[in-house]
């Protein structure tokens, strides 16, 4: 064998003998597996590549590797795994184009504050930044990862691997949460010896408890309220039962942003939910004399572009000091982790004296908002009722960006726990199917609902192969209106001709059968209910296609309140 044949052969020109790059014997993959085990994670999602081969092989050998078909879907699946378990979601991608493909979904995880560990390969360490034309070389890959991650770092020597990965996990466990990327050159994946690693920093994740005087000032303001409200955002997702206790002790109605849904179960009598812009709820907000905002920035999209009449007395809890009072003025700001601050408020609250009619007004406004929305969505109303009736109480509910998801899935379809609430927080279309795969791998004991549109599903049709191969219990509901319905409605409302909104749509029945997936086409709520009942009986994937144009009564056209200059 000549010298070239004795080398690891690829177009990147390694100078490491092939026998050193084999999968046998300990390497960086074994380090990754141990770090995952220490973090309580037993699965990773990924696309296998020459630039992550030792990592994928080790995970597949020791834990579980779920092979996705596109790197964006890898991140989406790991993201949903993290949201539905409260643990870390692990994503493995390749360098160059592979890491670039993942970037959009990393922005989704960043927007949602999701704990995704993204490990991506790179060319040999000595070739980074040398512009040699190495295969998959990206001169500024780390800079790209820093732009789309909460934190991004590179393993620079073989001995650093465990320390860098452990530091990444600690950052993932440190609020405010968000995805962390680790750039790992391929030669250092192979040559990292688990028994020759640098010392690991054993510090525990930092928790910001907030100043006691701020908590006491906030509790004093809350005690003086007679008509209180809570607004729970994404920062309230991890608070758990203490948030329900606070609402009950204080007698407060609970509003949520989309990301805060399920922080208090939505069948609780004090929960108003994601209905702040409804007229009846807006009137209730105007009547309130105190608002406690928890982990929400009160974004323009949720507050009528900032025109919602919030109470003048406003207490805000947020980890980001700059967020306190940014969009609405605050009476007291508490910079703290809500998981600590909310129990502290419960402890400090003491006796309260709310208006005896207030909880009744909260219930009336919540019922009115739901009734108004039901009246506007036509045949979708009984479809929504069927979903909530038949799904187990704690099935993850995944919503892609589609009219049913955005109009009633994000509001009317009740969510009973924050870990059941999975949606595209960043507004990117096409992420729902991969998120459903991640949720189903995370929660195999219950079926997972995926609400997608025909346009969104077309973005990642390849992930149907993952459904076929992994066989998770995903009920994929495809709402087919032959194009981009929201944009079509916007053009119609403006009196414009259609441009770019009517799409060539595949025959989803034939497509599903090609993958060996069960498919049912329905055009009315009764047929949908029957198909759903059947899909939930056996723990395997299935596709229910809803012919939106056949629904009767037809839903009102959804036109989002987008300001056009």
C-alpha positions as CSV (number, residue, x, y, z in Angstrom):
1,X,0.0,0.0,0.0
2,X,1.5,3.4,-0.9
3,X,1.8,6.3,1.5
4,X,-1.3,8.1,0.2
5,X,-3.5,5.0,0.6
6,X,-2.3,4.6,4.2
7,X,-3.8,8.0,5.0
8,X,-7.3,8.9,5.9
9,X,-8.6,9.7,2.4
10,X,-10.9,12.6,1.8
11,X,-10.7,15.8,-0.1
12,X,-9.6,17.7,3.0
13,X,-6.2,16.1,3.0
14,X,-5.7,14.8,6.6
15,X,-2.2,14.1,7.8
16,X,-3.4,11.6,10.3
17,X,-2.9,7.9,9.6
18,X,-6.1,6.1,8.8
19,X,-5.5,3.6,11.6
20,X,-5.7,6.5,14.1
21,X,-9.1,7.5,12.7
22,X,-10.9,4.2,13.2
23,X,-14.1,3.8,15.2
24,X,-12.5,1.2,17.5
25,X,-11.0,2.3,20.8
26,X,-11.8,5.3,22.9
27,X,-12.1,8.8,21.2
28,X,-14.1,12.0,21.4
29,X,-17.4,10.1,20.8
30,X,-16.9,8.3,24.1
31,X,-16.4,11.6,25.9
32,X,-19.6,13.0,24.4
33,X,-21.5,10.0,25.5
34,X,-20.3,10.3,29.1
35,X,-21.2,14.0,29.2
36,X,-24.6,13.2,27.9
37,X,-25.1,10.5,30.5
38,X,-24.0,12.9,33.2
39,X,-26.6,15.3,32.0
40,X,-29.3,12.7,32.0
41,X,-29.7,12.6,28.3
42,X,-29.9,9.3,26.4
43,X,-30.7,10.4,22.8
44,X,-29.1,12.6,20.1
45,X,-30.5,13.8,16.8
46,X,-28.3,14.3,13.8
47,X,-27.2,13.9,10.2
48,X,-24.2,11.6,9.9
49,X,-21.1,13.0,8.1
50,X,-17.4,12.4,7.7
51,X,-17.0,15.4,10.0
52,X,-18.9,13.9,13.0
53,X,-18.6,10.1,12.4
54,X,-16.9,9.2,15.7
55,X,-19.6,11.1,17.6
56,X,-22.5,9.5,15.8
57,X,-21.0,6.0,16.1
58,X,-20.4,6.4,19.8
59,X,-23.9,7.7,20.5
60,X,-25.5,5.0,18.3
61,X,-23.5,2.3,20.1
62,X,-24.1,3.4,23.7
63,X,-27.3,5.5,23.7
64,X,-29.8,6.3,20.9
65,X,-29.1,8.2,17.7
66,X,-32.1,9.4,15.7
67,X,-31.1,10.0,12.0
68,X,-32.9,13.1,10.7
69,X,-32.7,14.0,7.0
70,X,-31.8,17.7,7.2
71,X,-29.7,19.7,9.7
72,X,-32.4,22.2,10.3
73,X,-34.7,19.4,11.3
74,X,-32.0,18.0,13.6
75,X,-32.1,21.2,15.6
76,X,-35.9,21.3,15.6
77,X,-36.1,17.8,17.0
78,X,-33.5,18.4,19.7
79,X,-35.3,21.7,20.5
80,X,-38.7,19.9,21.0
81,X,-37.0,17.2,23.0
82,X,-35.6,19.9,25.3
83,X,-39.0,21.7,25.7
84,X,-41.0,18.5,26.4
85,X,-38.6,17.0,28.9
86,X,-36.9,19.9,30.7
87,X,-33.6,18.3,29.8
88,X,-31.0,19.1,27.2
89,X,-31.6,18.3,23.6
90,X,-28.5,17.1,21.7
91,X,-28.0,17.9,18.0
92,X,-25.1,16.6,15.9
93,X,-24.4,18.2,12.5
94,X,-21.5,18.5,10.1
95,X,-19.3,21.4,9.2
96,X,-19.8,24.0,6.5
97,X,-23.1,23.6,4.7
98,X,-24.4,21.3,7.4
99,X,-23.8,23.8,10.2
100,X,-25.2,26.5,7.9
101,X,-28.3,24.5,7.3
102,X,-28.8,24.3,11.1
103,X,-28.5,28.1,11.6
104,X,-32.2,29.0,11.0
105,X,-33.4,26.4,13.5
106,X,-30.8,27.6,16.0
107,X,-32.5,31.0,15.8
108,X,-35.8,29.3,16.6
109,X,-34.2,27.6,19.7
110,X,-32.6,31.0,20.6
111,X,-36.0,32.8,20.4
112,X,-37.7,30.1,22.5
113,X,-34.9,30.0,25.1
114,X,-34.5,26.3,24.4
115,X,-31.7,24.2,25.9
116,X,-30.1,22.7,22.8
117,X,-26.5,21.4,22.7
118,X,-25.4,21.7,19.1
119,X,-22.2,19.9,18.4
120,X,-20.9,20.5,14.9
121,X,-17.8,19.2,13.2
122,X,-15.1,21.2,11.5
123,X,-12.1,20.6,9.3
124,X,-8.8,19.6,10.9
125,X,-7.8,22.1,13.6
126,X,-4.6,23.2,11.8
127,X,-6.6,24.0,8.6
128,X,-9.2,26.3,10.2
129,X,-8.8,29.8,8.8
130,X,-6.0,28.8,6.4
131,X,-8.2,29.0,3.3
132,X,-6.7,25.9,1.8
133,X,-9.9,24.8,0.1
134,X,-10.4,21.9,2.6
135,X,-13.6,20.0,2.0
136,X,-16.5,21.7,4.0
137,X,-14.1,24.5,5.1
138,X,-15.9,27.6,6.5
139,X,-13.5,30.4,7.4
140,X,-15.8,32.0,9.9
141,X,-18.0,29.1,11.1
142,X,-17.5,29.9,14.8
143,X,-18.6,33.5,14.1
144,X,-21.8,32.2,12.4
145,X,-22.5,29.9,15.4
146,X,-22.0,32.8,17.8
147,X,-24.6,34.8,15.8
148,X,-27.3,32.2,16.2
149,X,-26.5,30.7,19.7
150,X,-26.6,31.9,23.2
151,X,-23.0,30.8,23.5
152,X,-20.6,29.2,21.0
153,X,-17.1,27.7,21.6
154,X,-14.5,25.6,19.9
155,X,-12.6,22.6,21.1
156,X,-9.0,23.7,20.2
157,X,-7.0,20.7,21.5
158,X,-7.7,17.0,22.0
159,X,-7.3,17.4,25.8
160,X,-10.0,20.1,26.0
161,X,-12.9,18.1,24.8
162,X,-14.5,17.1,28.1
163,X,-13.9,20.5,29.7
164,X,-15.5,22.4,26.8
165,X,-18.5,20.0,26.6
166,X,-19.0,20.2,30.4
167,X,-18.8,24.0,30.3
168,X,-21.4,23.9,27.5
169,X,-23.8,21.9,29.7
170,X,-23.3,24.3,32.6
171,X,-24.2,27.2,30.3
172,X,-27.3,25.3,29.2
173,X,-28.3,24.9,32.8
174,X,-27.8,28.6,33.5
175,X,-30.7,30.9,33.0
176,X,-31.5,32.8,30.8
177,X,-31.5,29.6,28.8
178,X,-30.7,29.2,25.1
179,X,-28.8,27.0,22.7
180,X,-25.1,26.4,23.0
181,X,-22.9,25.4,20.0
182,X,-19.6,23.5,20.2
183,X,-17.3,23.5,17.1
184,X,-15.2,20.3,17.2
185,X,-12.5,19.8,14.5
186,X,-12.6,16.3,13.1
187,X,-9.1,15.3,13.9
188,X,-9.7,16.3,17.6
189,X,-12.8,14.1,17.6
190,X,-10.7,11.1,16.7
191,X,-7.6,11.9,18.9
192,X,-9.4,13.0,22.1
193,X,-8.5,10.3,24.7
194,X,-11.0,10.0,27.5
195,X,-8.2,9.1,29.9
196,X,-6.1,12.2,29.0
197,X,-8.4,15.1,29.5
198,X,-7.8,18.5,31.2
199,X,-9.4,19.1,34.6
200,X,-13.1,19.9,34.4
201,X,-14.5,23.0,36.1
202,X,-17.0,21.5,38.6
203,X,-18.8,24.8,39.4
204,X,-22.6,24.6,39.7
205,X,-24.8,26.7,37.4
206,X,-25.3,30.2,38.8
207,X,-28.9,31.1,39.8
208,X,-29.9,34.8,40.1
209,X,-32.2,35.0,43.2
210,X,-32.8,38.7,43.1
211,X,-32.4,41.3,45.8
212,X,-34.5,40.5,48.9
213,X,-35.5,44.2,49.1
214,X,-37.0,44.0,45.6
215,X,-39.0,40.9,46.4
216,X,-40.3,42.6,49.6
217,X,-41.2,45.8,47.6
218,X,-43.0,43.7,45.0
219,X,-44.9,41.8,47.6
220,X,-46.1,45.0,49.3
221,X,-47.4,46.3,45.9
222,X,-49.1,43.0,45.3
223,X,-50.8,43.0,48.7
224,X,-52.4,46.4,47.9
225,X,-54.1,45.1,44.7
226,X,-57.8,44.4,44.6
227,X,-58.1,43.4,40.9
228,X,-54.8,41.6,40.1
229,X,-53.5,40.0,36.9
230,X,-50.5,37.8,36.1
231,X,-48.9,37.8,32.6
232,X,-46.8,34.6,32.2
233,X,-44.2,34.6,29.4
234,X,-41.5,32.1,28.3
235,X,-39.6,32.9,31.5
236,X,-42.4,31.3,33.5
237,X,-42.3,27.9,31.8
238,X,-40.0,26.4,34.4
239,X,-41.7,27.8,37.5
240,X,-44.1,24.9,37.9
241,X,-46.7,24.6,40.8
242,X,-45.6,27.7,42.7
243,X,-47.0,29.9,39.9
244,X,-50.4,28.2,40.3
245,X,-50.2,28.7,44.0
246,X,-49.4,32.4,43.6
247,X,-52.4,32.9,41.3
248,X,-54.7,31.2,43.8
249,X,-53.3,32.9,46.9
250,X,-53.4,36.3,45.2
251,X,-56.7,35.7,43.3
252,X,-55.1,36.8,40.0
253,X,-56.3,36.1,36.5
254,X,-53.5,34.6,34.4
255,X,-52.7,35.9,30.9
256,X,-50.0,34.3,28.9
257,X,-48.0,34.9,25.8
258,X,-47.8,32.0,23.4
259,X,-44.5,30.8,24.9
260,X,-45.9,30.9,28.4
261,X,-48.9,28.7,27.7
262,X,-49.3,25.8,30.1
263,X,-47.3,27.6,32.9
264,X,-50.7,27.2,34.7
265,X,-53.0,24.6,33.3
266,X,-55.4,26.2,30.9
267,X,-58.5,24.5,32.4
268,X,-57.8,26.3,35.7
269,X,-60.6,28.7,36.5
270,X,-58.2,31.6,36.8
271,X,-56.5,31.2,33.4
272,X,-57.4,33.6,30.7
273,X,-54.6,32.4,28.4
274,X,-53.3,33.8,25.2
275,X,-56.2,36.2,24.6
276,X,-54.9,39.6,25.7
277,X,-56.0,41.3,22.4
278,X,-59.6,40.0,22.7
279,X,-62.0,42.9,23.3
280,X,-63.5,41.4,26.5
281,X,-60.1,40.6,27.9
282,X,-58.8,44.0,27.0
283,X,-61.7,45.5,29.0
284,X,-60.7,43.3,31.9
285,X,-57.1,44.4,31.7
286,X,-58.3,48.0,31.7
287,X,-60.2,47.3,35.0
288,X,-57.2,45.6,36.7
289,X,-55.3,47.6,39.2
290,X,-52.0,45.6,39.3
291,X,-50.2,43.5,36.7
292,X,-47.4,41.0,37.6
293,X,-45.3,40.2,34.5
294,X,-43.2,37.0,34.8
295,X,-40.6,36.4,32.1
296,X,-42.4,38.2,29.3
297,X,-41.2,41.2,27.4
298,X,-44.8,42.2,26.5
299,X,-43.9,42.1,22.8
300,X,-45.8,44.4,20.4
301,X,-47.4,41.4,18.7
302,X,-49.1,40.4,22.0
303,X,-50.0,43.9,23.2
304,X,-51.6,45.5,20.1
305,X,-48.3,47.1,19.1
306,X,-48.0,48.5,22.6
307,X,-51.4,50.1,22.7
308,X,-53.0,47.6,25.2
309,X,-54.1,49.5,28.3
310,X,-52.0,47.8,31.0
311,X,-52.4,48.8,34.6
312,X,-50.3,51.6,35.8
313,X,-49.2,49.5,38.8
314,X,-46.8,47.0,37.2
315,X,-44.4,44.5,38.8
316,X,-42.0,42.8,36.4
317,X,-39.8,39.8,37.0
318,X,-37.1,39.1,34.4
319,X,-33.5,37.9,34.3
320,X,-32.6,40.6,31.8
321,X,-32.1,43.9,33.6
322,X,-32.6,45.8,30.3
323,X,-36.0,44.1,29.8
324,X,-37.4,45.6,33.0
325,X,-39.6,48.5,31.9
326,X,-38.4,48.3,28.3
327,X,-41.9,48.1,26.6
328,X,-44.1,49.2,29.5
329,X,-43.1,51.2,32.6
330,X,-42.7,49.3,35.9
331,X,-43.5,50.2,39.5
332,X,-41.1,47.5,40.8
333,X,-38.6,45.5,38.8
334,X,-37.1,42.3,40.1
335,X,-34.1,41.0,38.2
336,X,-34.2,37.3,39.2
337,X,-34.9,33.8,38.0
338,X,-38.6,33.3,38.1
339,X,-38.2,29.8,39.6
340,X,-36.8,31.5,42.7
341,X,-38.6,34.8,42.7
342,X,-42.2,33.4,42.4
343,X,-41.9,31.1,45.5
344,X,-40.3,34.0,47.3
345,X,-43.3,36.2,46.5
346,X,-45.7,33.5,47.7
347,X,-43.8,33.4,51.0
348,X,-43.7,37.2,51.3
349,X,-47.2,38.0,50.1
350,X,-49.1,37.7,53.4
351,X,-52.8,38.7,53.7
352,X,-54.5,40.1,50.7
353,X,-58.0,41.6,50.1
354,X,-59.1,41.4,46.5
355,X,-62.5,42.5,45.1
356,X,-64.9,39.6,45.8
357,X,-66.3,39.9,42.2
358,X,-62.9,39.8,40.5
359,X,-62.5,36.1,40.0
360,X,-66.0,36.0,38.5
361,X,-65.0,38.8,36.1
362,X,-61.9,36.9,35.1
363,X,-63.9,33.8,34.3
364,X,-66.5,35.8,32.3
365,X,-63.8,37.5,30.2
366,X,-62.0,34.2,29.5
367,X,-65.3,32.5,28.5
368,X,-66.2,35.4,26.2
369,X,-62.8,35.3,24.5
370,X,-63.1,31.6,23.8
371,X,-66.7,32.0,22.5
372,X,-65.7,34.8,20.2
373,X,-62.8,32.8,18.7
374,X,-65.0,29.7,18.3
375,X,-67.5,31.7,16.4
376,X,-65.0,33.0,13.9
377,X,-63.3,29.7,13.0
378,X,-66.2,27.8,11.5
379,X,-65.7,24.1,11.2
380,X,-62.4,24.3,13.0
381,X,-64.3,24.7,16.3
382,X,-65.5,21.1,16.4
383,X,-62.1,19.9,15.1
384,X,-60.5,21.7,18.0
385,X,-63.0,20.2,20.5
386,X,-62.3,16.7,19.1
387,X,-58.5,17.1,19.5
388,X,-58.8,18.2,23.1
389,X,-61.4,15.5,23.9
390,X,-59.4,12.6,22.4
391,X,-55.8,13.6,23.1
392,X,-54.4,12.5,26.5
393,X,-54.2,15.4,28.9
394,X,-50.4,15.7,28.6
395,X,-49.8,14.9,25.0
396,X,-47.4,17.4,23.5
397,X,-49.2,19.8,21.1
398,X,-46.9,20.9,18.3
399,X,-48.0,23.8,16.0
400,X,-46.2,24.8,12.9
401,X,-46.8,28.2,11.4
402,X,-50.2,27.6,9.7
403,X,-53.6,29.3,9.9
404,X,-55.1,26.7,12.3
405,X,-52.0,26.7,14.5
406,X,-51.8,30.5,14.7
407,X,-55.5,31.3,14.9
408,X,-56.8,28.7,17.3
409,X,-54.1,26.2,18.0
410,X,-52.1,28.9,19.8
411,X,-55.1,30.0,21.8
412,X,-58.1,27.7,21.9
413,X,-56.6,24.3,22.0
414,X,-56.0,24.0,25.8
415,X,-52.5,23.2,27.0
416,X,-52.2,21.8,30.5
417,X,-48.4,21.9,31.2
418,X,-45.6,24.1,29.8
419,X,-43.8,21.0,28.6
420,X,-46.7,20.1,26.3
421,X,-46.5,23.5,24.5
422,X,-44.4,23.3,21.4
423,X,-44.7,25.9,18.6
424,X,-42.5,27.9,16.2
425,X,-41.6,30.8,18.5
426,X,-39.5,32.5,15.9
427,X,-42.3,32.3,13.3
428,X,-40.4,30.2,10.8
429,X,-42.5,27.9,8.6
430,X,-41.8,24.2,8.2
431,X,-40.5,23.2,11.6
432,X,-43.5,21.3,13.0
433,X,-42.9,17.8,11.7
434,X,-39.3,17.6,13.0
435,X,-40.4,19.1,16.3
436,X,-43.1,16.4,16.6
437,X,-40.4,13.8,16.0
438,X,-38.3,15.2,18.9
439,X,-41.3,15.4,21.2
440,X,-42.4,11.9,20.4
441,X,-38.9,10.5,21.0
442,X,-38.9,12.4,24.3
443,X,-42.4,11.3,25.4
444,X,-43.1,7.9,23.9
445,X,-45.7,7.1,26.5
446,X,-48.2,9.5,24.9
447,X,-49.2,10.4,21.3
448,X,-47.9,13.7,19.9
449,X,-50.1,16.0,17.8
450,X,-48.4,17.9,14.9
451,X,-50.5,20.7,13.3
452,X,-48.9,21.6,10.0
453,X,-49.9,23.2,6.7
454,X,-49.3,21.9,3.2
455,X,-46.8,24.7,2.6
456,X,-44.9,24.1,5.8
457,X,-44.8,20.3,5.3
458,X,-43.3,20.8,1.9
459,X,-40.3,22.5,3.5
460,X,-39.1,19.2,5.1
461,X,-40.9,16.4,3.3
462,X,-37.8,14.2,3.9
463,X,-38.6,14.0,7.6
464,X,-41.5,11.8,6.7
465,X,-38.8,9.2,6.2
466,X,-37.9,9.6,9.9
467,X,-41.5,8.9,10.8
468,X,-41.4,5.8,8.8
469,X,-38.0,4.7,10.1
470,X,-38.4,5.6,13.8
471,X,-42.1,4.9,14.0
472,X,-42.9,7.4,16.8
473,X,-46.6,7.9,17.8
474,X,-47.1,11.2,15.9
475,X,-50.5,12.1,14.6
476,X,-49.6,14.5,11.7
477,X,-52.5,16.7,10.9
478,X,-52.0,18.4,7.5
479,X,-54.3,21.3,6.8
480,X,-54.2,21.6,3.1
481,X,-55.4,24.7,1.4
482,X,-53.1,24.5,-1.6
483,X,-50.7,27.2,-0.7
484,X,-49.8,30.0,1.8
485,X,-53.2,30.8,3.2
486,X,-52.3,33.7,5.4
487,X,-50.4,35.6,2.7
488,X,-53.2,34.8,0.2
489,X,-55.6,36.4,2.7
490,X,-53.4,39.4,3.1
491,X,-53.2,40.0,-0.7
492,X,-57.0,39.6,-1.0
493,X,-57.6,42.1,1.9
494,X,-55.4,44.6,0.2
495,X,-57.1,44.1,-3.1
496,X,-53.9,42.8,-4.7
497,X,-53.7,40.0,-7.2
498,X,-52.2,36.7,-6.0
499,X,-48.5,36.4,-6.3
500,X,-46.4,33.4,-5.0
501,X,-49.1,32.0,-2.7
502,X,-50.7,29.2,-4.8
503,X,-48.4,26.2,-4.7
504,X,-48.1,22.9,-6.6
505,X,-49.1,20.5,-3.8
506,X,-48.3,16.8,-3.8
507,X,-50.9,14.0,-3.4
508,X,-50.3,13.5,0.3
509,X,-52.1,10.1,0.3
510,X,-49.8,8.7,-2.3
511,X,-46.8,10.3,-0.6
512,X,-47.7,8.8,2.8
513,X,-48.2,5.4,1.2
514,X,-44.8,5.7,-0.4
515,X,-43.3,5.9,3.1
516,X,-45.6,3.2,4.5
517,X,-47.5,5.7,6.6
518,X,-51.3,5.5,7.2
519,X,-53.2,8.3,5.6
520,X,-56.8,9.5,5.9
521,X,-58.3,12.4,3.9
522,X,-61.2,14.2,5.6
523,X,-63.3,17.2,4.7
524,X,-65.6,17.7,7.7
525,X,-65.4,17.6,11.5
526,X,-67.2,14.2,11.9
527,X,-64.8,12.5,9.6
528,X,-61.9,14.1,11.3
529,X,-63.1,12.9,14.7
530,X,-63.3,9.3,13.4
531,X,-59.9,9.5,11.8
532,X,-58.4,10.9,15.0
533,X,-59.9,8.2,17.2
534,X,-58.4,5.6,14.9
535,X,-55.0,7.3,14.8
536,X,-54.7,7.4,18.6
537,X,-55.5,3.7,19.0
538,X,-52.2,2.2,17.9
539,X,-48.8,3.7,18.8
540,X,-47.5,4.4,15.3
541,X,-47.3,7.4,13.1
542,X,-50.3,8.4,10.9
543,X,-51.3,11.3,8.6
544,X,-54.7,13.0,8.7
545,X,-55.1,15.4,5.8
546,X,-57.8,18.0,6.2
547,X,-59.2,19.4,2.9
548,X,-59.6,23.0,4.2
549,X,-61.5,24.2,1.1
550,X,-64.2,21.6,1.8
551,X,-64.9,22.7,5.4
552,X,-68.4,23.9,6.1
553,X,-68.9,26.4,7.6
554,X,-65.8,28.0,6.3
555,X,-63.5,29.7,8.8
556,X,-63.3,33.5,8.6
557,X,-60.2,34.6,6.6
558,X,-57.3,35.1,9.0
559,X,-55.4,38.4,8.2
560,X,-52.7,39.1,10.8
561,X,-52.4,42.7,12.1
562,X,-49.2,43.5,10.1
563,X,-48.4,47.2,9.8
564,X,-47.4,48.2,6.3
565,X,-45.6,51.5,6.0
